[in-house]
Every structure is written in C-alpha cells, then in structure tokens.
Amino acid sequence: MPTRELGLTLLTCIREMFTTKGLASIPIVILSSSGHLEDIKTSYQHHANAYLVKTSEPGKTFSYLKDLCYFWQNTIISPRETARKKGFY
C-alpha cells in the first residue's frame, strides 16, 4: 500500500496525465481504508471524482466493487454521453 503522501502524488500525476491526453472526463475514484475527513477532503482537493471507504468484510468486496461499476456505468451522465445522445459523436 502506498503512503498517504505517495497516494496523493499519484492522484495528482494521474489527473495531470488525463488532462494533457484529453481524458479529463475519465473519473478517478479513490478506494481507501481511511474514513478520516482530512483524507477525504484532501483527495477531493487533488481532483478525485469520488472517495469510497473499503468494506472491512472481505466477502463483500466483490459486491461492493460491482455496485461501484454499476453506478459509474448506469447512474451518472458524463458530458461525452450527453453529446453522444445529441448526435455529436
């Protein structure tokens, strides 16, 4: 596991890379064992799109990740999806 500082540095690097490559609309989701308010706030300040605290029950991890994927694929509407529905893509 990366340290908090290394994780935040990685988050910043990923966001910068996505932005320079024209991929800024790709969401970055933080999956952490920490539920500390400071960690959550700092992640959003470093441009995370979502912050989730890992389940402490290993048997529920797959279901948790499955629900996360469903949310990002079926619940949110991205600018690209809106443009596609309007015939721009």
C-alpha positions in Angstrom: 0.0 0.0 0.0 1.3 3.5 -0.8 1.7 6.0 1.9 -0.8 8.8 2.1 1.7 11.3 0.5 2.6 8.9 -2.3 -1.1 8.2 -3.0 -1.8 11.9 -3.3 1.2 12.4 -5.6 0.0 9.6 -7.7 -3.5 11.1 -7.8 -2.1 14.4 -9.0 0.0 12.7 -11.7 -2.9 10.7 -13.0 -5.2 13.7 -13.2 -2.5 15.8 -15.0 -1.8 12.9 -17.4 -5.6 12.5 -18.1 -5.9 16.3 -18.7 -2.9 16.6 -21.0 -4.1 13.5 -23.0 -7.7 14.9 -23.4 -9.1 12.3 -21.0 -10.1 14.7 -18.2 -13.7 13.3 -18.2 -12.5 9.8 -17.0 -13.4 9.6 -13.3 -10.8 8.9 -10.7 -12.3 7.0 -7.8 -10.3 6.7 -4.5 -10.8 3.4 -2.7 -9.3 3.7 0.7 -9.3 2.1 4.1 -9.4 5.5 5.7 -12.6 7.3 6.5 -10.8 10.3 8.1 -12.4 13.6 7.0 -9.0 15.1 6.3 -8.1 12.3 3.9 -11.4 12.6 2.1 -11.1 16.4 1.8 -7.5 16.2 0.6 -8.4 13.7 -2.1 -11.1 15.9 -3.5 -8.7 18.9 -3.4 -6.4 16.7 -5.6 -9.3 16.3 -8.1 -10.6 12.9 -7.2 -14.2 12.4 -8.5 -15.3 10.1 -5.7 -14.0 8.7 -2.5 -15.0 5.3 -1.1 -14.1 3.6 2.1 -13.3 -0.1 1.6 -15.5 -2.6 3.3 -14.0 -4.3 6.2 -15.6 -7.6 5.3 -13.6 -9.4 2.6 -16.6 -11.4 1.5 -18.4 -8.2 0.5 -15.6 -6.7 -1.6 -16.8 -8.1 -4.9 -20.4 -6.9 -4.4 -19.1 -3.5 -3.3 -17.0 -3.2 -6.5 -19.8 -4.5 -8.6 -22.1 -1.8 -7.2 -19.4 0.8 -7.9 -19.1 -0.2 -11.5 -22.9 -0.2 -11.9 -23.0 3.4 -10.5 -20.4 4.7 -12.9 -21.9 2.9 -15.9 -25.6 3.4 -15.4 -26.3 6.2 -12.9 -24.1 9.2 -13.8 -24.3 11.2 -17.1 -21.0 12.4 -18.4 -20.6 15.3 -20.9 -19.5 12.9 -23.5 -22.6 10.7 -23.0 -24.8 13.8 -23.3 -23.0 14.8 -26.6 -23.4 11.3 -28.0 -27.1 11.3 -27.3 -27.4 14.6 -29.1 -25.6 13.2 -32.1 -22.3 15.0 -31.7 -20.3 11.6 -31.5 
